[in-house]
Amino acid sequence: MTRAWPATLAHGDVGLRPLRHLDARRWRDVRQRNIEWLKPWEATLPPEALDEGTVMTSFGMMVRRLRSEAREGRTLPWVLTYRGELIGQVTVGGMTGGSLRSGYIGYWIDREHAGRGIMPTAVAMALDHCLNAVRLHRIEINIRPENAASLRVVEKLGLRLEGERMSFLHIDGEWRDHLTFVVLSGDFPGGVLAHLEASRGAPRTDSAAGEQ
Ligand SMILES: CC(C)(COP(=O)(O)OP(=O)(O)OC[C@H]1O[C@@H](n2cnc3c(N)ncnc32)[C@H](O)[C@@H]1OP(=O)(O)O)[C@@H](O)C(=O)NCCC(=O)NCCS
């Protein structure tokens, strides 16, 4: 796997930088204020996984685990910043090399900053980094069909709808169906962020996500 970490990315006021232990106080504050906002979309552990020792009961444990995975080239754990302040997370996980060269992206933003197009910008930067610097071949984003806001993010980015996965992830206490959106190397010759910026200047077509 190409070493492309630690990486700090920015576009205007929106930034991505590596998660660090010093983020503890701000991270806890933002998460505390957003418990209800995030709950329907948060990954949870099914009962059969509770003895695996993977429960991240504290911020410190989460940072240690994500940084360890980052050193192994399996994860890119970013915090999302707006004008330098932590307002969310963007995490590339499940990175594999070899004949697959694949990964997935997860994200959340502080509700106070939602609705300003910040996450599409951040995910576009993360995708460009994964495709160009890490040279992944395929990155997927898995979204519950009920998550209209997240579906808008991938629609704005122009990602392809690949299909539906039944009972795919344990979210908010249950196994949940997901829609899988994917970007492949070569899908955006000029880059995902450039595509997003160009589409922001264009009138909305109301076409369904994935219909490129
Ligand atoms: C999904 C999410 C990351 C989108 O981030 P964002 O920066 O708000 O993205 P956008 O600004 O492009 O807004 C996307 C859509 O959210 C909806 N939205 C806008 N403001 C909102 C608000 N204050 N509250 C709720 N939804 C809002 C709108 O439908 C918007 O689409 P539009 O721009 O066509 O109106 C954010 O809603 C979030 O963190 N949700 C909770 C966690 C989550 O769902 N993570 C993803 C799991 S797959």
The ligand as an ORCA input file, in Angstrom:
! r2SCAN-3c Opt
* xyz 0 1
  C     -24.911     13.159      6.185
  C     -24.154     14.401      6.640
  C     -22.701     14.060      6.870
  C     -24.270     15.500      5.543
  O     -23.333     16.531      5.795
  P     -23.604     18.051      5.359
  O     -22.328     18.778      5.459
  O     -24.773     18.588      6.088
  O     -24.026     17.849      3.813
  P     -24.836     18.910      2.919
  O     -24.620     20.297      3.412
  O     -24.492     18.583      1.530
  O     -26.389     18.562      3.177
  C     -26.920     17.344      2.692
  C     -28.433     17.342      2.926
  O     -28.714     17.354      4.317
  C     -30.013     17.981      4.518
  N     -29.848     19.067      5.490
  C     -29.459     20.329      5.287
  N     -29.421     20.998      6.448
  C     -29.804     20.162      7.405
  C     -29.962     20.279      8.795
  N     -29.702     21.406      9.439
  N     -30.346     19.186      9.484
  C     -30.587     18.043      8.849
  N     -30.440     17.858      7.515
  C     -30.067     18.919      6.796
  C     -30.452     18.521      3.175
  O     -31.348     17.568      2.612
  C     -29.140     18.555      2.400
  O     -29.353     18.440      1.011
  P     -29.508     19.808      0.132
  O     -28.174     20.487      0.188
  O     -29.889     19.322     -1.203
  O     -30.571     20.644      0.806
  C     -24.788     14.954      7.962
  O     -26.165     15.116      7.757
  C     -24.547     14.044      9.158
  O     -23.465     14.066      9.774
  N     -25.555     13.224      9.529
  C     -25.452     12.345     10.691
  C     -24.398     11.245     10.519
  C     -24.541     10.510      9.210
  O     -25.632     10.316      8.694
  N     -23.395     10.072      8.660
  C     -23.357      9.346      7.395
  C     -23.676      7.908      7.581
  S     -23.701      7.076      5.990
*
